[in-house]
Amino acid sequence: MEQLIHYQVERMLRRKRRNPALTLTSSSRLQEDIGLDSIDLVELAINLEHRFHIEIKDAEMEQLRTVQDVLNCVDHHLSGLLID
């Protein structure tokens, strides 16, 4: 399941990146490397919420800096759903 989440998050980010030649890694920075602006980040959060049926708070969204941060955020929310 983790690979599926990783694939779906990467796919969302690939559609948004400004440089098509950029190779995404877990340490790729959302704004500096991928080129996301504040509107892109909001759209990303909304897409993640819809895709994974989670809710990402504004304060949490503001902490997303890298691809790994996004993966950790989704994983954190999905882990909470499995426990409940």
KEBATI-960818 format. One line per field, with one value per residue (C-alpha): residue number from 1; residue in one letter; z, y, x. Coordinates in steps of 0.25 Angstrom, whole numbers. Layout:
N
nr = NUM_...;
rest = A_...;
zz = Z_...;
yy = Y_...;
xx = X_...;
//
This chain:
84
nr = 1_2_3_4_5_6_7_8_9_10_11_12_13_14_15_16_17_18_19_20_21_22_23_24_25_26_27_28_29_30_31_32_33_34_35_36_37_38_39_40_41_42_43_44_45_46_47_48_49_50_51_52_53_54_55_56_57_58_59_60_61_62_63_64_65_66_67_68_69_70_71_72_73_74_75_76_77_78_79_80_81_82_83_84;
rest = M_E_Q_L_I_H_Y_Q_V_E_R_M_L_R_R_K_R_R_N_P_A_L_T_L_T_S_S_S_R_L_Q_E_D_I_G_L_D_S_I_D_L_V_E_L_A_I_N_L_E_H_R_F_H_I_E_I_K_D_A_E_M_E_Q_L_R_T_V_Q_D_V_L_N_C_V_D_H_H_L_S_G_L_L_I_D;
zz = 0_3_-11_-17_-8_-12_-27_-26_-19_-29_-40_-34_-33_-47_-52_-45_-47_-55_-60_-68_-67_-52_-45_-33_-20_-6_-3_-15_-9_-13_-16_-19_-27_-33_-34_-27_-23_-11_-20_-25_-10_-7_-19_-15_-2_-7_-17_-6_3_-8_-13_1_8_19_24_24_33_28_39_35_20_23_28_15_9_2_-5_8_16_7_8_23_24_16_23_37_33_27_39_48_40_41_56_59;
yy = 0_9_8_11_24_28_26_34_46_46_46_58_65_62_68_81_82_94_86_73_68_69_55_55_49_49_61_69_82_86_101_102_89_86_100_100_113_115_112_99_95_98_90_79_78_78_67_59_60_56_44_38_43_51_65_73_85_98_98_85_88_100_90_82_86_73_61_53_62_60_45_46_54_45_33_39_42_28_21_29_24_9_10_17;
xx = 0_12_17_3_2_16_13_0_7_18_8_1_14_19_7_10_25_31_43_39_53_54_55_47_53_48_57_52_47_33_35_50_52_38_34_20_15_5_-7_-1_1_-13_-18_-8_-14_-28_-25_-18_-31_-40_-31_-28_-41_-33_-33_-20_-21_-15_-4_0_0_9_19_20_34_39_33_36_28_16_18_19_7_-2_4_1_-14_-16_-9_-19_-31_-26_-25_-39;
//
